[in-house]
Amino acid sequence: METLHAFIQQNAVMASAIILVVAYIFIAWEKISKVTVALLGASLTLFLGLLSSDKKPDDLVHYFANYIDFNVIFLLVSMMIIVHISASSGVFRWLANEILKLTKGKPKLVLFALAVFTAVASAFLDNVTTVILVMPVTFAACKKLDVNPIPFLITEILCSNIGGTSTLIGDPPNIIIGSAAGFSFMDFVKELTGIVVAIMLVAIAIMIFVFRKQLKSTPEKMAEVAQIDNSNSITSKTLAIRSVIVLALVILGFVTHDITHIPTYLVAMMGASFLLIFEKPHKILMDVEWNTIFFFIGLFIIIGGLEASGGIDLMAKWLLDVANGSKEIMAMIILWASGILSGIIDNIPYTATMAPMLATIQTIEGAEYTRPLWWCLSLGACLGGNMTIIGAAANVIVCETANKDGFKISFMEYLKYGVTITLVSLLMSTIYIYLRFLR
């Protein structure tokens, strides 16, 4: 055993890199659950001594818990609690139905309204929760209009990933980036909301044009949607009011971070804790996506092993050499590589790997050099999730639900829309990054 540990210590970069690459392969393969792969990789990292499992003074720098970003963990858990409690009141379904009524049942306007609702909701709720909330509304509206729900569902998938790009809490990659780069909620709003809105409007316009022949209904059927009964959507008015107030205060806390300097995870924890006072915590906590949380923890440990061994530093220096010191080339490499790779592999482990590498580049080149690179990573990783069905969890859930309801969305059918919107999104992002940071 001592011989093995000595060998591993001498080849720590290689060992940690192999664990990370093998974990990536199994995550992409999807035959074993992601959380299992991440925890197995983390266990192997600790077993081989790539990170210390004992909190001893001489090993404290490489103590594994130091590599788990608890800002990310606490923010995720707290927002999951807030969103779950709020959704159980029916307030989001009520809002979606009210928006539907404003469209007068016109199919193109219904698609536009549901797409915008999905994008805006995804900026504040996680994408999976958003699509789970909007799908029943979509199926109900399409049934009344007697139209195929597939154009609506595909557009909602695209808009959930686009909308989630605009804020710190909209998509897990942004939470990782915000913590690593020290960006606040308002930093994301200031830098990304404008371009995300533009991408969203272009994407919706493309989808309405592509599906224009399917977006037709009769006046009688449109009247049914315009007069949809929304009286029973809210299950508890008290809970709805309490949830909306807390959610609004939490978002206000995020927005005023630059003034109050209260960390975003703490604001979310306070909101979640208050809502739990009126609930049965054991029931609420059962609905927290613990698979996602432990997936993050496992990933942080695996990547921590690569970081502790010096592998992240080597990757950062290699990327700097490839770019030959050019910030423009570096930005485009990160934006397009992130966009393409995030359509093929899960964008969470990709971002979790890239974040410490950009942090190393920031140490070498300075914050001014690295600032646009963080936004390139965010835009690429989040928007790239639209490329394929497996690019993001929301994509998988919508397609599986549609298939169960008899509306099959095949991998290849989705691909032609996903690739188109992703390429358009990355081209628009390229123009934005160049005009905003590089010219």
Secondary structure, DSSP 8 states (H G I E B T S, - for coil): -HHHHHHHHHTHHHHHHHHHHHHHHHHHH-SS-HHHHHHHHHHHHHHTTSSBSS--GGGGGGBGGGGS-HHHHHHHHHHHHHHHHHHHTTHHHHHHHHHHHHTTT-HHHHHHHHHHHHHHHHHHS-HHHHHHHHHHHHHHHHHHHT--SHHHHHHHHHHHHHHHTTSTTTSHHHHHHHHHHT--HHHHHHHHHHHHHHHHHHHHHHHHHHTGGG----HHHHHHHHT---TTS-S-HHHHHHHHHHHHHHHHHHHTHHHH---HHHHHHHHHHHHHTTS-HHHHHHTS-HHHHHHHHHHHHHHHHHHHHTHHHHHHHHHHHHHTT-HHHHHHHHHHHHHHHHHHS-HHHHHHHHHHHHHHHHHHH-HHHHHHHHHHHHHHHHHGGGSSGGGSHHHHHHHHHHHHTT----HHHHHHHHHHHHHHHHHHHHHHHIIIII-
